[in-house]
């Protein structure tokens, strides 16, 4: 498919003006932009906060799930009688009891809560029990007898491509020939011709391994069908609304008879952004036995539940003219998706659609193919779908800058897509602080001084990226708001805000409270946030795609400003009739001259005229009745005019630059990341403490994926689809001693589509951390590492190849007859006449 879209078309042209994102009825921000603690911080620090596993209901039973030890097999029989006969076992279930298929994407619903007829990966659930305690439940699932008939396991994209045309080799019923989940092929301009006629071309093969989220809190859920026939599910989920929908769909219960509550969540990072087997299982078992049922994953189960980063094999080619103008990018990506679709349809698009800024090019052709394999399903991990291609592209930019003998900062700035322009694939940009973030990391790292004094073994590398602030379209098509809030005020001066938005540790409850303070003048301690309870709160679609601050923030502003107007008018009317106030008020006094801040209402031009906020609330209630308001946010319908053109469109895009300081020990192959500077354009930092935390956390996760993390299925166990070391002992995440120094640099380029100009800060600051380290390694010792993770063995192999190549160029005889097999992909650059 070929689509031609003009480059850099200003979508605010023809006389329209950019709205001022900071336009307020009050002069200055008194809460927005202040460094305040999280509203739930004290409770978490003192242990008062309840997580899902802390909750115990009267008469509660415990659930365990029996899981497959085969990667691909037919289920011949399941004998549950030994478990049913055990003392303390109250209920047993198998997959046939819940045969309805579900999935987060409506068009790719392809899994059932427990396997029906066939298992498709090691760790897939086949039966579940509810027992008096966990020990009994464990003994019960061990007693269940399952007979399998093995089928050929498909464990790589290469195997998937040549299979799937017979029932035995078809991983999933929805798979297309070649075990394809989704293939995207989009072209914008004649890329092949553009590259052919480029003065300089660089290309390479890249690999990003699969990684998992490694949230400290495992998945946990409690189901309770009460005597009234109302089902309550308490779950550590990121998406209460989508879980609510799928519970109704799978269990065949009216949605108005289901309540989903999200308690405090101990980390998620995308790993809890869709329904999982345990949520359906505890609900169904509670329905069967009439008692509450809890299921807590063991750590090994978390690894097999997965939904983490997709492994991607990527081939990219980039062409440029001698002045550094990027003429075209060709990208071909194979995506290992695992046994189920999950978010895979979106992943295939994100792998290409989100690569066209902040650095742009004139033509673009990308293909991305996601395959089913007999491994745990992959899904969204922080920076869903776009972290992997960003890794490859930013290395190509570094190669191009070297080939052109151009400063890597200059190359990026020269090809900046610009503010309020369209990218080559039709995505409509708002503000993008590329110049500011690049200058921030350049200055902070003393880049220019390093270039004059650098020595072999120590290097600096830079990379950039952008990311969405939510999506313009919900997962299932509808015209309803993506986020809603309700605010109620009481006579004591307190405010309560009800929101369906999910606080998973990122601080959205704190952002809500801050917006209430900003708009209504309350103190932070006088705001109560009630969130993520489908019985009590308006719908919010969940914590994914970095959508929460922008969408929830707009909804909160709308509700609060409705109330503020009532309060201002009530105080205005009171002062109009007050003799003392009349001696202070000036001519032209209007309701907007009543400002609300610091738990007071006061006159804009003479703050001596004031009253307690509680009194202002009482005046407004006397005039208007009970004080309450609602707000909602609907996105604009934007994106390219072609199939899939709306995927990747967003109300606003953040922009990031990372600069890494790295040393390489050429004797051991050990990489040491000393420091990473991250400058992130978040539009407006509503709370700088939270933004800095997100920048540091994202950069930390990127640094972890550089050298440590990998979902490893081999070598000895590869044909069995077994994970090697599914534990936090073997799957290494950095400790404080492993973590480099991280300097968070907040850059503010307010966007008119964000509340107060705000954009995302939770995922964007990860993307370019990884290629920044890769580019720093090249700056240090001259080797291009392109296959993650960067282990010492890969470093040493690349250094050996470098020495052998140098010796060969000098005509020296090698001490060994042949070099060892390469563990690093060759990257080539060519110049055309």
N, C-alpha and C positions, 0 to 999 in steps of 0.2 A: 504494500500500500504506500503511495506517495502523496505527501501533503506539502504544499508550498505555502509558507507563511512569511509575510514581510518581516524583516529584521528591525527591531527597535521602533515599533509603532507606538507612539505615546497614546495610551488609552484614555488620558484625561485631556485630549486635545479639543479643538473646536469650541474654545471659550469657557470650558469648565474650569473651576478652580479647585485646588486641593483644600479640603476642609482642615481647619486647625484642630489637631488631635487634643490640644490642651485647652480648648475653649470651655470655660467653666463659668458658673455664676458667682464664684468666689474668686478673690484676687490671686491667692497663692495656695499651693498644696500644703496642708498642715499634717496630713497623715501619709498620703502617697509619697513614696521616696524616702521615708524615714526608716532607720535601722531598728526594727522592733523584733522581739522574740516571737517565736511561733506560739500560737494560742494554746496548743496542746503540749508545749515543751515541758512544763513543770510536771504535768501528770505522767508523761513518759519517763522523765528522769527519776521520779520517785516511785515508779512501779504501779501507779494507780490505773494506768490505761489497760483496758481489757482487749486482748487479741482473741481471735476465734477460739483457739485452744484453751484459753483461760475460762471460757464460758461453760458452765455445767448446768443442765436443766434437770429438774426432778425426774427420776426414773429413766435417765438417759442410758441408752445402749451404745456400744462401740462397734464400729464397722471396720472390716478389712476386706481388701479386694484380692482375689486370686488372679495372678498375672501369667501370661504366656511366657514360656521359655523357648519358644520357636519363633523365628522371624517371619515364616510364611507357611501356613498349614491349614488344612481343613479340620474343623472340629467334628470328629466322628461321634463322640458321645461325652456327656458330662454326668457323672454319678455324684449327686449331692447328698445322698442318703446318709453316708457316714457322718457328715457335718450336721445334718438335721437331727440325728439321733443323739448328738452330744448334749450333755447337761449344760445349761447356760446359753445355748444357742436359741434365739427367738425367731429368726427368719433367715432364709437363704434365697438368693435370686440368681438368675442367669440371663444372658442377653436376649433370648427369645421373648422374655416378658416385657421388654421395652424395645420393640423393633423399629420405631420411627426414627428416621435419619434426621440429623440436625447439622448445623454448621453456622459459623458467625456470618458468612457471606451467603445470602439467600440462594444464589445461583449454583453454589457448590456444596450443598448439604450432602455429606457422604459418610458420616460416621454415626454409630449408635453408642449409647452409654457403655454397654459391654458388647463384646464381639458376638456377632450372629453368623454362625456357619463357618467363619474363617477368621484366623488371626493374621494380622498383617505386619506386626513388628514384635520384637521381644519387649515384654512389659505391658502389652495390651491386656486389659481386664477381661476375664472370661466368666467370673462368678463373684458374688459378694455375700457376706454374712453379717448379721447383727447379733451381737452376743453381750453377755452381762459385763464383760471387761475385755480389754485388748488382748490379754493372754489367751483367753478362751477363743476369741475371734481368730487369732493367729493359728491356734491348733486346729480350728475348724476349717480354715481355707487349705491348710496342709492336708487335711483328710479328704478333700474333694478330689475325685479322680477324673482326669481329662484324658481322652484318647485322641491323638492327632494323626493325620495323614500328611506327611511333609510335602510341600510344594517348592519349586525352585525359588530361592531367595534372590531378589533383585536389589543389589546393595550399592549401586553407583549409577550416575547418569549415563555412563557408557553402556552399562548393561541394560538400562531402561530403554535406550534408543533402539536396540535391536530385539526387543521383546514386546509383550503386550498384545500380540496378535492371537494368542491362545488363552483359554480360561486359566490354565495353570500358571502362565507368566504375566497375567494381568494383575497388577498390584491392587487396583481399586476399580470398582464397578464403573466409576465415572471416567476412568482413564481413556484417553484417545490412543490410537495406534502409536507405539513407541512409549507407552506409559506417560503420556503428556497430560499434565494438569492444565496448563495454559501456555500458549505461545503468542508473543507479541512481536509484530514486525512493522515498524513505523519509519518512514523516511521523510525528511524535510529538506527538499532541494536535492540536487544531484551530488551526493557526497563522494561517490567513487570518482567522478570527474574532478571535483574540487581537490581531492587528495592527489590524484594523478598529476594535476597541474600545480601543485604546491611546490615551493622552493625547497622546503625541508619537511621530511616525514619521520616520525618516530612511532614505533609500535612495540607491543609486548604482550606476553601471556602472564596472567595473574591468577592467584588462587587465594580465596578467603575461606578459612576453615569454619566449620560449624562451632558455635559457642552457645552456652546457656546462660540464663540470667543470674543464677546463684543467689537469689534472694535468701536472706537468713531465715525468714519465716517460711516453713513449708506450707503448701496448700492445706486448707482445713475448711470443713463445712459441717453444719448441723441442720438436720431436717426434722420438722415437728408438725405432724398433722394433728390438730387439736380436736376436741369433742364437737366443735361446731363445723368441722369439715374445712377449716381454714389451714392452708399449708404455709408455714414459715420456714424459709431457708436463710440461715446465717452463714455467710461465706466471705472468705478473704479474697474478694474479687475486685477487679478494676472496673467492671462493667455490670453493675446491678440491673440496669434496664434491659440489656441484652440477655442476661441470665434469666430474668423474669419472663421474657418472651419465649425463650427456648424451653423453660420448664413447663409453661402452658402447652407448648406445641408437642413436646415429647410425652408428657404425662397425661395429656388429654384432659386437663383441668382448666376451667375458665380462668382467665388472667385475673379477674377480680376476686378470685379465691386464693390468690398466692401473694405472699409478702416476702420480699428479699431485703435483708438487712446486711449492710457491709460494716463490720466493726473496724477498729484500727487495723491497718495492714502493715506488716513488717517487711516491706519491700516487694516490688513487683517487676518494674522495668520492662513491661510488656508480657511477662510470663503468666499473668493472671487476667489477660484481656479477652478471654473468651470462655465459654462454659467448659467444664471438665467432668470426667466421669463421676467423680465423687459427689458432685452436687446433685446429679440425677439419682444416684444410688442411695444417698441418705434420705432423700425425699421419698423415694419409692419404698424403701425398707420401713420407714416410719408409717407410711400408708398401710403396709402389710401387717405390722405388729402393734400399731397404736401407741407407740412410745417414741420419744425423741431419740435420734440416732446421730452420732458424731463419727466423722472419718478424718483422720489426720495422716497425710502422706508421710512415709519415711523418706529419708533423703534420697535413697535409690529410686523411689517412685517419682520423686520430683524430676530426676534426670530423664526417666522414661516418659513422663508426661510432656516434658520439654517445651515445645513451641518456641525454641530459641532461634538464634541467628542461622540463616540459610547458608550452607556451603555454596560458593559460586566459583566456577571456572570462567575467566573473562579474557577475551582477546580484544584489544583496542588498538586503533591506528589513528594518529592525529597529524594533520597537515597544516603548514603555516607558510606565509610569505616571509621574505627576508627581513621585513620591518616588524615582524612579530604578530601580524594579524592572523588569527586562527581561522583557517579556511573550511575545515570539516573534521568531524569525528565519526568514526565507524566503530561500533561496539557490538560484540556478540557474546552472550552470556548464557551459560548452562547453570540451572539452579536445582540443587538437590532438595526436594521438598519433603521427603519422608512419606509416610503411608496415607496421610489424609490432607485435604486441601487447606484447612485452616484459613489464613488470610492470603493464601498463595496467589489468587487471581490479582490481588492488589500488589503483592510483592513483585510479580513479573512486570507490572507497569512501573512501579516505583524504581526498579533497577535501571530504567532509562529516563523516565519523565522528570526525575528530580536532579538530573545531572547538568542541566542547561543554564545554571547560574551558580554563583555570581559571576563566574567567568564564562563567557559565551563564545560561540563560533557561528560561522555563516551557514553551514549545512550540517545535517545530522542524520545518521541512519543507525537505529539500534534494533537488535533482535534479542529477545529474552525468552527462554523456554524453561518452564518449571516442570520437573519430572516427579512422578510418584516412585518411591523406592521403599523397600521393606525395612525402614528405620523409623524411629519416633518422628512424628510430624514436626516440621519447623513452622515458625510463625513470626510474630513481631518481637524483636528485641530492640531496645533503645536506638532509635534512628532507623526504623523499619525499612528494609529493602534498599536503602541508599548509602549505607555505610560502606558496603563492599565495593560498588563501582566507584565511589568517591576515592577510595584507597588507590585504585588503579589509575584513575584519571589524574590525580594530583601528582603521582609519580611521573606520568607522561609529561605533565607541565614542567616538572623539574628537568626532565631530559630535554625537552624542547628549549628551555631557557639556556641550558648548557650548550646545546648545538648552535643556538643563535648567538652565543656569547652575550646573553642579555641577563640583566638582574632578574631573579625570579619574582621579585615584588613588581618590577616594572611590567613584566609579561602579563601578570594577572591584572594589573591596573589598566593596561592598554586594552584588554579584552573584556573589561567590566561591562555587564549588560546595561547598567545604569538604573536610575530611579524611575519608577512609573513607566517602564517599557515592557514590551512583550519579548519573551525569549524566542529562540528559533522554533520551539515546539508549541508556541502559543500560550505559555503560562504568563499571567499578567502580574508583574512585579509591583510592589509598593516601594517603600524605602529599603535600601540595602546599604549598610554602612561599610562597604568593602574598603574604601580608602582609609577610613578611620581605624578599622580593626587591624589592617596591615601596618599602618603607622604605629599603632599602639604596641604591637609585639616587636616591631623593628627597634623602637626606641627602648623599650623595657629590657630587651635582651642584649642591647649594645651590638647589634648585628654588624654594623659598619666597622666597628673596632675589631671584631673577630675576623673579618675578612682580611684585615691587614696583618694580623698576628697569628693566624691559625696554624696548627701543627698537625701532622698525621696522627690519627687515633682519636681526635676530638673534633666533633662537627656540630653544625647547626642546620636545621631543616625547617622549611616553612610550608604550610599548606592552608587552603581555605575551603569553605563550604557554605551551604545555605540549607535551611529546613523550613518545613511548613509550620504554621500556627493553626492547626486544625485543618479540616477539609471542608470544601464548600458544599459537599453533598454527604448526607448520612449514609450509613451502611445499607439500610433498606430505604427505597425511595418513598418520600413523603414530604408534605408541605408544612409540617408542624415545626415549632422551634426546636433547635438542637439543644437548647439549655433554657431552663426556667428557674426562677426563684420567687419566693414569697417573703416579705418582710412585715413583721408586726412590731408595733411600739406600745409600751405600757407607760402608765402615768409616773413611774419612778425614774424615768429617763433611760430605761434599758431597751435594747433592741434584740429581737430574735429573728434570724434569717434562716429560712428553710431552702435547701438546695439539694438536688440530686447528684451534684458533682462529687466525684470520688477523690478523697484525700488519701493517697497511698504513701504518704510520707513527704511528698513534695511541697506541702504547705498551702493547698488550695483553701482550706478552712481559714487560715490566717489571712490570705488575700481577700476573701470575702469579708472578714471582720474589718480589715483595713479600709475597704471600699465603703462600708457602712460608716466608719469613723469619718472618712473624708467627706462623704455626702451629707451626713446627718449630724455631725459634730459630737458624737458620743466618744467616750473613752474606750480604749480597747477592752478593758475589763468589764465593760457594760454591754458587750455584744456576745450573744449566745448563738453558736452555729449548730444547726441540726442538719445533718447531711446523710445522703446515701441510704434512705429507707423508703422503699417504694410505696408504703402506706402513708407516709407523712410528708414526703417531699415531692415537688414537681419533677418532671422527667429531665434528666441530663443523660446524654448518651455514654458518658464514662470517661475515664482517664486514659486516652490513647491519642496518638497523632498530635501531641502537644497542643491540644485544643482547649484545655480547661480555662486557663487565665483569660484568654481572649473571649471565649463564648460566655462563660459564667460571669465574667467581669462586665460585659455589656448588659446581660440580664439583670445583674445586681444594680448597675447604674440606673437602668430604666425604672426599677421599682423604687429605689431610694430617692430619685429625683422627683417622682410623683409625690412622695411623702414630704420631701423638703419644700416643695411649692406650697403644700397645705400649711406647713409649720410657719414658713415665712409670711404667708398671708395672714395667719392668725396673730402673729406677733406684730405685724404691721398694723392690723386693725386695733390691737390693744394699745399700741403706742400712739396711734392717731387720736385716741380718746384720753390719753394720759397727760395731765397738765405738766408734770415734771419732764416727761419725754419731749413735750412740745418746745421746751426751752432749749433743747439740744439739737433737735432735728432741723435740717436745713431744707430749703425749698427744693422741690422735686423729689422728695423722699418716696421711694417705691419699694415693694416687697423684696426685690432683689438686693436691697441695701441691708437686709437682715442677714447676717452671716452666722453660721453654726460651726463652732469649733471648741474643743476643750471642755465639753459638757456645758457650754453656755451658748446663748443666743445674744448677739451684740450688734450694735450699729456700726456700719462700715467706716464712718468718718469720725466717730468718737466712741472708742471702746469702753468709756466709762458708763455708757448707757447699755446695760446688759441685764440678763436674767438667767437663772439656772435653766438648763435644757429641759429638766423635768417639768418646770412651769410652762415652757413653750409647748411641750407635748400636750399638757393638760389644756392649754388654750386651743390647740388644734383639734383635740378630741371634742371639746365643747362645741366647736363650730361644725365639725364634720362627722362626728360619731367615731366609733372604734377605728383606730389608725392601723391600716394595713394596705399593702399594695403588692402587685405582682409585676414581674418583668420577664421578658423572653428575648431570645436572640435567634434570628434566622439569617443564614448566610446568603450572600449574593451568589447568583448562578453564573459562574465563570469557568473559563477553561477553553482549550482549543476546540475548533469546530470539526471534529473527526471522532471516530469510535475510540473511546478511551481517553479523549482529550480532557475530560473533566477530572481524571484520576491524577492527583498531584497538584490540582489547583487548590489555592488556599486564600483566605482573606488577607494574609500577610506572611512574609518570609523573613526569618532571622538570617544573620550573616555572621560567620565565625572565621577567625584566623588562629592557627596554632603555630608556635615555634618551639622546637625541641632542642635541648642541649644534650648530646649523647657522646659517650666514649665507647670504644671497642677494644677489647683485649685481644690482640692478634695471636696470642699464645693459647688462650683457652676458648676463644670464641664468645666470651661473655659480653653481652651488651649492658651498659649501665646508662639509664636515662636519669640524668642529674636533675633536670628541671624542665618543666613545660610551661610556657606562657600561653594563656588562652584569652584572647580578646573576643568578646561576644556582643553583637548588636542585638539587644533585647527590646529595642524600641524605647521603652521607659521602664526603669527598674522600680516596680511598685513597692518592693521591699528589697533593698540591696543585699541584706543578709541571706534571704532565700535565693536570690539570683546567684550570688557567689557560691552558695552550697551546691546549686545545680551545675554550675560551671566546673567546680572541683570534682563533683561526683561523676559527671560525664567524662571528663578528661581522665580520671582514675580508671574508669571502665575501658576507655580506649587504650590506655597504657597496658592494662591487663591483657587485652586481646593481641597486643603486639608480640609478646614473648612467652606467655604462660598458658593461655586458655585454648582448649581444643576438645570437642566431643569426638573421642578417638574410638574407632571400631576395629582395631587390629593391633599388630598383624596376625597373631595366632587365632584370634576369635572372629576375624572379619567375615568368614563364610557362615558364621552363626548369628551375625547381627547383634552380637553382645557388645555393650559398652565396656571399655577398659577403665576400671576405676571409677564407677559412678558414686563418688563420695567427695566431700570437701577436703579429704586428706590427699586424694590423688588428682582431682580436678583443682588445680591450683589457682586461687585468686590472691591478689597481692595483700600481704599484711602491711602494717604501718612501716615496717622496715623495708619492704619491697617497693613502696610507693615513692615516686619522685616528688620533689618539691613542685607545687603547682601554684602559679600566680594567676588569679582571676582578675581580668581587666574588663570592667563593665563599659560598654560603649552604647550610647543612646542616640538612636536615629528614629524619632517617633514616627509611627505609621498612622495615617488617618483612620485605618480600619481597626485599630486596637483601642481598648479602653485606656484613656490617658496616653495613647500612643504605644501601648505595650504590645510586644510580640513574645514568642516562646523563648524559654530558656532551659527546658528540661532535656532535650534530645540533641539539638543542634550543636552544642559544645562537645559532642563526642566525635563527630565525623572526621574532621581533619587532623585529630590528634595522631591517628595511626600513620597516615602518609607523611606527616611531619617527622615522625621518628624514622621512617624508612629513608626519607630524603637526608636526614641528619647522618644516618649511617653511611650513605654514599659520600657525603661531605667529609666524613671522618676518614674512611679507608678506601673509597672508590669502588664499592661493590653494590650492585643493585639487587636487593632482596625483594622478591615479588611473590613469595609463597608463605603465607602465615601458618603457624606462628614462627617467629624468628628465633629458632633454637640455636644453641652454641654449635651444634653439628652442622646446621645450614650455613652459619657464618664461616666456620672453618673450611667447609667444602668450597664456598664461594671464594675465599681467600686463596685456597690452593689453585683453583682455576685461574684466578688473577695472576698468581706467580708463574704458573705454567704458560699462560698466554704471553706474559712479559718475557719469559725466558725463550719461548719459541720465536718471538719477534727479534730477539737478539741472537738467535742461532745457537742457543745453548742446548746441550743434551740433557734430557730429563732423567732423573735417577730411577724412575719407575717406568715400566714398559707401557703402562696406560694409567690415566687418571681414574680416580674412583667415580662411580656414578654420580652425576650431578644431582644435588638436592635443591637446586635453585633454577628457576626458569630463566633462560637467556632473553635479554631485552635488546633490541637492535634499533639503531638510528641510521637513517640514510639521507643523503642529500641528492636531490635530483636537479638536473640541469634545466 
